[in-house]
Amino acid sequence: MRGVVLLLVSVALASFVVGAASARVWHVDDDLMDFPRADFTSIQAAINAASPGDSIIVHDGTYHENVVINKSLRLVAAGRAAPVIDGGGVGNVVTITADGCLLSGFTVTNSGTGFVGVAIESDNNRVFRNTITGNHEGIHLNYSSNNIILANNISYNRNENIYVVGGAHNIIIRNTIGLMGGAYGILARHSQRNLIASNELACVGICLYNSSWNRVIGNEVRECTAISIVIDRGSHNAVVRNVIRDALSGGIVISDESCWNLVARNEIEASPLSTGCPVGIFFGVSADNNVVVGNNISAFYYGIEAGGGSGHNRIIRNSVTSCTYGIMFLMRNSTVRGNHICGNVYGIYFIPYDDTRNAIISNNIVANEYGLYIYRPVDSIALGNDSIYLNNFIDNVDNVYSNDRYANNAWSSPVVRYVYNGTEYTGRLGNYWDDYAGVDADGDGVGEAGYAIDAYNVDQYPLVEPSENYRILL
């Protein structure tokens, strides 16, 4: 995936060079010391004189001006020069209003209060290898599409470092972002189908607000003081293979009414300095049909927390370790399957309500103080009708705690065909309990006597070996 993205970016950047082969090249030098034959000492004067398709090469120096690029131009630094565009604390420093522009190699600084280092109000532009610092806001894309923001260093801006409003199909890749700024290094609002990939963020995070079909892939977020990655009322977004280290507040939040999102293969680790109740992955109210799969989560207060009213979510094959609550949920019609839940105080903390009909299946619940903790509020008598089977309960201080006398939970599977020790059987399969003392007289892998979980619950079909020794046949 990364190779494909870089190839597309390279082709897009190369098109500027090919397209400009027959265009005029202008030179700008503020003091005529680096390039005495320069055409202008002002960047804006060169822009005013140029024609669409021309290139403007800017030599070393500090340019005290507010630049407006209103033609399709290539505005680039000369060689290894690092010219500074200083907005003087007034307005935007650079504003791009024409399509198809390139801005590369500059330090852009000192916008006015409420203004921007680089404001993009057009499409198909490239902002490449700039340092954007000391502005009210770093880069602002205003209803702009098909832009590439690549390999910039964006920091010490007072609000968001990259702010995308509206537009679509923008690529924000391999930028270094952080230090000061608002809560988010990258904020997209009402924006669709953008790629945010391979960026490095320090102390600030990524937020998609009311935005859909975006991909957040392969970013590294370190020491974020707010939530590291947020999907706020967004749908069909993918948050994949990101690394979140030393999170001070939280890892990934899927907020209220955010549906059909994928959160997969992320590494999420809390900071030892975090305070309060930080959460690794959080579902808000009515956050439905989301998939959380293959994430590694450690050292949070809540590893994965799913709020009330959410439903049809799948929490699959995650590793949740060293948390107070491994997986805590108040969901309906959802699946918690194939997770490795180890070394937590509460492995799975489950609050049943109404007719929840959740499936807790094939999890390894190991070395927790409580493997599964089922807590029903004292004023509730609603039936849960949840299914709990093929889980391995191993080395927990207390495998299950439940105060749920009203539950109608199934502690075994429906009747299935399965293979155990090379032989096919038909029957129901319960859970594996490491302290089960019964016998398997007929060799079908199921104990003859039930396993008494507590005063209200019995597993009638306990497994005599861990569930990976049983192969379910379709």
C-alpha positions in Angstrom: 0.0 0.0 0.0 2.8 2.5 0.9 4.6 1.7 -2.3 1.5 2.4 -4.4 0.9 5.7 -2.6 4.5 6.9 -3.1 4.3 5.9 -6.8 1.2 8.0 -7.3 2.7 11.0 -5.5 5.9 10.7 -7.5 4.0 10.6 -10.8 1.9 13.6 -9.7 5.0 15.7 -8.8 6.8 14.7 -12.0 3.9 16.0 -14.0 4.8 19.5 -12.8 8.3 19.2 -14.3 7.1 17.8 -17.6 4.4 20.3 -18.0 6.7 23.2 -17.3 9.4 22.1 -19.8 8.6 24.9 -22.3 7.6 27.5 -19.7 9.6 30.5 -18.5 11.7 30.4 -15.4 11.9 33.5 -13.2 14.4 34.1 -10.4 13.8 36.0 -7.2 16.5 37.2 -4.7 15.7 39.6 -1.9 19.1 41.3 -1.8 20.6 40.2 -5.2 23.5 38.7 -3.3 22.8 35.0 -4.0 21.7 35.5 -7.6 22.6 39.0 -8.8 20.8 38.4 -12.2 17.5 37.8 -10.5 14.4 39.2 -12.2 12.8 40.4 -9.0 13.4 41.0 -5.3 9.8 40.3 -4.4 8.0 36.9 -4.8 4.7 38.6 -5.4 6.2 40.8 -8.2 7.4 37.6 -9.9 4.0 36.0 -9.6 2.3 39.1 -11.1 4.7 39.1 -14.1 4.6 35.3 -14.7 2.2 33.4 -17.0 0.4 30.2 -16.1 2.8 27.2 -16.3 5.9 29.3 -15.4 8.4 28.5 -12.7 9.6 30.9 -10.0 12.9 30.0 -8.3 13.4 31.9 -5.0 16.9 32.2 -3.6 17.9 32.4 0.1 16.6 35.3 2.1 13.7 36.6 4.1 10.7 37.9 2.1 8.5 40.1 4.2 5.3 39.8 2.2 1.9 38.1 1.9 2.0 35.9 -1.2 -1.1 35.1 -3.4 -0.6 32.5 -6.1 -3.4 33.2 -8.5 -1.9 31.4 -11.5 -0.8 27.8 -12.1 2.8 28.2 -11.1 5.8 26.3 -9.6 7.1 28.3 -6.7 10.2 26.6 -5.5 13.3 27.3 -3.4 16.7 27.4 -5.2 18.8 24.3 -4.7 19.4 23.8 -1.0 18.2 27.3 -0.1 15.6 27.7 2.6 14.0 31.1 1.9 11.6 32.5 4.5 8.3 34.0 3.7 7.3 36.2 6.7 3.7 37.4 6.8 4.5 40.1 9.3 1.7 39.1 11.6 -1.0 40.1 9.1 -3.3 37.9 7.1 -2.4 34.6 5.4 1.3 34.2 4.6 0.7 32.2 1.4 -2.7 31.9 -0.3 -3.1 29.5 -3.3 -6.2 30.4 -5.4 -5.3 28.8 -8.7 -5.4 25.2 -9.6 -2.2 23.1 -10.3 0.4 25.0 -8.2 3.5 23.7 -6.5 5.0 25.3 -3.3 8.2 23.7 -2.3 11.2 24.4 0.0 10.1 27.4 2.0 9.8 28.4 5.6 6.4 30.0 6.0 5.8 31.9 9.2 4.1 34.7 11.1 0.5 34.8 9.9 -2.0 37.1 11.4 -4.2 36.1 14.3 -7.0 33.9 12.9 -5.1 33.5 9.6 -3.0 30.7 8.0 0.5 29.9 7.0 -0.6 28.3 3.7 -4.2 28.7 2.7 -5.3 26.5 -0.2 -8.6 27.5 -2.0 -8.2 25.5 -5.2 -7.5 22.0 -6.5 -4.7 19.8 -7.7 -1.9 21.6 -5.8 1.3 20.2 -4.2 2.8 21.5 -1.0 6.1 19.8 -0.7 9.0 19.9 1.8 8.2 23.2 3.5 8.6 24.2 7.1 5.4 25.9 8.3 5.8 27.3 11.8 4.8 30.2 14.0 1.4 30.8 12.4 -2.1 30.9 13.9 -2.9 27.8 11.8 -0.5 25.8 9.6 -2.1 24.6 6.4 -5.8 25.2 5.6 -7.6 23.4 2.7 -10.9 25.2 2.1 -13.2 23.1 0.0 -10.2 22.0 -2.0 -9.7 18.6 -3.6 -7.0 16.4 -5.1 -4.1 18.2 -3.3 -1.0 16.5 -2.0 0.6 17.7 1.3 3.9 15.9 1.4 7.0 15.8 3.6 6.4 19.1 5.3 7.5 20.0 8.8 4.6 21.7 10.5 4.9 22.7 14.1 4.6 25.5 16.7 1.4 26.8 15.1 -1.1 28.0 17.6 -4.1 26.1 16.3 -4.5 23.1 14.0 -1.4 22.3 11.9 -3.4 20.9 9.0 -7.1 21.7 8.7 -9.2 20.3 5.9 -12.7 21.7 5.5 -14.8 20.1 2.8 -13.3 18.8 -0.4 -12.2 15.3 -1.2 -9.4 13.1 -2.5 -6.6 14.9 -0.7 -3.4 13.1 0.2 -1.6 14.1 3.4 1.5 12.0 3.6 4.9 11.8 5.4 4.6 15.1 7.2 6.2 15.8 10.6 3.6 17.5 12.7 3.4 18.6 16.3 4.5 20.7 19.2 1.9 23.3 20.2 -1.0 23.6 17.9 -4.6 22.8 18.8 -5.8 19.5 20.0 -5.3 18.0 16.6 -2.4 18.0 14.3 -4.7 17.0 11.4 -8.4 17.9 11.5 -10.8 17.1 8.6 -14.4 18.4 8.7 -17.1 17.5 6.3 -14.4 16.0 4.0 -14.5 12.7 2.1 -12.1 10.1 0.6 -8.8 11.6 1.8 -5.7 9.6 2.6 -3.8 10.5 5.7 -0.7 8.2 5.8 2.7 7.8 7.2 2.7 11.1 9.1 4.6 11.5 12.4 2.7 13.5 15.1 4.0 14.5 18.5 1.7 15.8 21.2 -1.2 16.3 18.8 -3.6 13.8 17.1 -5.9 13.3 14.1 -9.6 14.0 14.0 -12.2 13.2 11.3 -15.4 15.2 12.1 -18.5 14.4 10.1 -16.3 12.9 7.4 -16.6 9.7 5.6 -14.6 7.2 3.4 -11.2 8.5 4.6 -8.2 6.3 5.2 -5.9 6.9 8.2 -3.0 4.5 7.6 0.5 4.0 9.0 0.7 7.2 11.1 2.7 7.4 14.3 1.2 9.5 17.1 3.3 10.1 20.2 2.6 11.7 23.6 -0.7 13.1 22.5 -2.4 15.1 25.2 -5.8 14.7 23.7 -7.3 11.6 22.0 -4.8 10.3 19.5 -7.2 9.5 16.7 -10.9 10.5 16.7 -13.8 9.6 14.3 -16.6 12.0 15.3 -19.9 11.3 13.6 -18.2 9.8 10.6 -18.8 6.6 8.6 -16.9 4.2 6.4 -13.5 5.4 7.6 -10.5 3.1 7.9 -8.0 3.5 10.7 -5.3 0.9 10.0 -1.7 0.1 11.0 -1.2 3.3 13.1 1.2 3.3 16.0 0.1 5.2 19.1 2.7 5.5 21.8 2.6 7.1 25.3 -1.0 8.2 24.9 -1.8 10.6 27.7 -5.6 10.7 27.2 -6.8 8.0 24.9 -6.0 6.0 21.8 -8.8 5.8 19.2 -12.4 7.1 19.7 -15.3 6.2 17.5 -17.8 8.8 18.9 -21.5 8.9 19.0 -23.4 8.0 15.8 -20.2 6.9 14.0 -21.0 3.8 11.9 -19.4 1.3 9.5 -15.8 2.2 10.4 -12.8 -0.1 10.4 -10.2 0.0 13.2 -7.5 -2.6 12.4 -4.0 -3.6 13.2 -3.1 -0.6 15.3 -0.5 -0.6 18.1 -2.0 1.4 21.0 -0.1 2.0 24.3 -0.8 4.3 27.2 1.7 6.5 28.8 2.7 5.7 32.4 2.0 9.4 33.0 -1.6 9.3 31.9 -4.2 10.4 34.4 -7.9 9.8 34.8 -9.4 6.9 32.9 -7.8 6.8 29.5 -9.2 4.3 27.0 -7.5 2.4 24.2 -10.5 2.2 21.8 -13.9 3.7 22.6 -17.3 3.3 21.0 -19.9 6.1 21.7 -23.6 5.9 21.9 -25.3 4.6 18.7 -21.9 3.8 17.1 -23.1 0.9 15.1 -21.7 -1.7 12.6 -18.0 -0.9 13.4 -15.2 -3.5 13.2 -12.3 -3.5 15.6 -9.9 -6.2 14.6 -6.3 -7.2 15.2 -5.3 -4.3 17.4 -2.7 -4.5 20.2 -3.8 -2.5 23.2 -1.9 -2.2 26.5 -1.7 -0.2 29.8 -5.0 1.7 29.6 -7.7 2.1 32.2 -10.2 0.7 29.6 -8.6 -1.3 26.9 -11.8 -1.4 24.7 -14.9 0.3 25.9 -18.2 0.2 24.1 -20.9 2.6 25.3 -24.6 2.1 25.8 -26.9 1.9 22.8 -24.3 0.9 20.3 -24.9 -2.3 18.3 -23.9 -4.7 15.6 -20.2 -4.1 16.3 -17.5 -6.7 16.0 -14.5 -6.8 18.3 -12.3 -9.5 16.9 -8.8 -10.9 17.4 -7.4 -8.0 19.5 -4.8 -8.3 22.2 -5.7 -6.4 25.3 -3.2 -6.6 28.1 -2.3 -4.8 31.4 -5.5 -2.7 31.6 -7.9 -2.2 34.5 -10.8 -3.2 32.3 -9.7 -5.3 29.3 -13.0 -5.1 27.3 -15.9 -3.3 28.8 -19.1 -3.1 26.9 -22.8 -2.3 27.0 -23.8 -3.3 23.5 -26.4 -5.2 21.7 -26.3 -7.7 18.8 -22.5 -7.5 18.8 -19.6 -10.0 18.7 -16.6 -10.3 20.9 -14.6 -13.0 19.3 -11.0 -14.5 19.2 -9.5 -11.8 21.5 -6.5 -12.4 23.7 -7.3 -10.8 27.0 -4.5 -11.1 29.5 -3.2 -9.6 32.7 -6.1 -7.2 33.4 -8.0 -6.6 36.5 -11.3 -7.3 34.7 -10.8 -9.4 31.5 -14.3 -8.8 30.0 -16.6 -6.5 32.0 -20.1 -6.9 30.6 -23.3 -5.0 31.5 -26.4 -6.8 30.1 -29.5 -4.8 29.4 -32.8 -5.4 27.6 -32.4 -8.1 25.0 -28.8 -7.6 24.1 -28.1 -10.9 22.2 -24.3 -10.5 22.1 -21.9 -13.3 21.3 -18.7 -13.8 23.4 -16.9 -16.6 21.6 -13.5 -18.1 21.3 -11.6 -15.6 23.5 -8.5 -16.5 25.4 -9.1 -15.0 28.9 -5.9 -15.5 30.8 -4.3 -14.3 34.1 -6.9 -11.7 34.9 -8.2 -11.0 38.4 -11.7 -11.6 37.0 -12.0 -13.4 33.7 -15.6 -12.4 32.9 -17.5 -10.0 35.1 -21.2 -9.7 34.5 -22.8 -6.8 36.3 -26.5 -6.1 36.1 -27.7 -2.8 37.7 -29.9 -3.5 40.7 -33.0 -1.9 39.1 -32.8 -4.0 35.9 -34.5 -7.4 35.4 -34.3 -7.5 31.6 -33.0 -10.7 29.9 -29.7 -10.6 28.1 -30.0 -13.7 25.9 -26.2 -13.5 25.3 -24.1 -16.5 24.0 -20.9 -17.3 25.8 -19.0 -20.3 24.5 -15.6 -21.7 23.2 -13.8 -19.3 25.5 -10.7 -20.4 27.4 -10.6 -19.4 31.1 -7.1 -19.9 32.3 -5.2 -18.8 35.4 -7.7 -16.2 36.4 -8.1 -15.5 40.1 -11.9 -15.7 39.6 -13.0 -17.0 36.2 -16.5 -15.5 36.3 -18.4 -13.2 38.6 -22.0 -12.5 38.0 -24.9 -10.9 40.0 -27.2 -11.7 37.1 -30.0 -13.9 38.4 -32.3 -12.9 35.6 -30.0 -13.8 32.7 -31.0 -16.2 30.0 -27.5 -16.6 28.7 -26.3 -19.6 26.7 -23.0 -21.0 28.0 -22.7 -23.4 25.1 -22.9 -23.3 21.3 -25.9 -24.4 19.2 -25.6 -28.0 18.1 -22.6 -28.2 15.7 -20.5 -30.8 13.9 -16.9 -30.7 15.2 -13.7 -32.7 15.1 -11.9 -33.5 18.3 -8.8 -35.8 18.4 -9.4 -36.7 14.8 -12.9 -37.9 15.2 -16.1 -36.1 14.1 -18.9 -35.5 16.6 -22.2 -33.7 16.8 -23.2 -31.8 19.9 -22.9 -28.6 21.9 -19.7 -27.0 23.0 -19.2 -24.9 26.1 -16.1 -23.2 27.5 -12.8 -24.4 28.7 -12.3 -23.9 32.5 -8.8 -24.7 33.8 -10.3 -25.7 37.2 -12.9 -28.1 35.8 -12.5 -31.4 37.6 -15.0 -33.6 35.6 -14.3 -36.4 33.3 -14.9 -37.1 29.6 -16.0 -40.7 29.6 -17.0 -41.0 25.9 -14.0 -39.1 24.5 -16.0 -36.4 22.7 -14.1 -33.6 24.4 -17.0 -32.5 26.6 -17.2 -33.2 30.3 -20.0 -35.5 31.5 -20.9 -33.1 34.4 -21.7 -29.4 34.1 -19.4 -26.7 35.4 -21.0 -24.6 38.1 -20.1 -21.0 37.3 -22.0 -19.5 40.2 -25.3 -19.7 41.9 -27.2 -18.6 38.7 -25.1 -20.0 35.8 -24.0 -23.5 34.7 -22.0 -24.5 31.7 -23.6 -27.8 30.8 -21.1 -28.7 28.2 -17.6 -27.8 29.5 -14.6 -28.5 27.3 -11.9 -30.7 28.7 -9.2 -29.1 26.5 -8.7 -25.5 25.3 -11.0 -24.6 22.5 -8.3 -24.6 19.8 -8.4 -28.4 20.0 -11.9 -28.4 18.6 -12.5 -27.7 14.9 -16.0 -26.6 14.0 -17.3 -28.0 10.7 -19.6 -25.8 8.6 
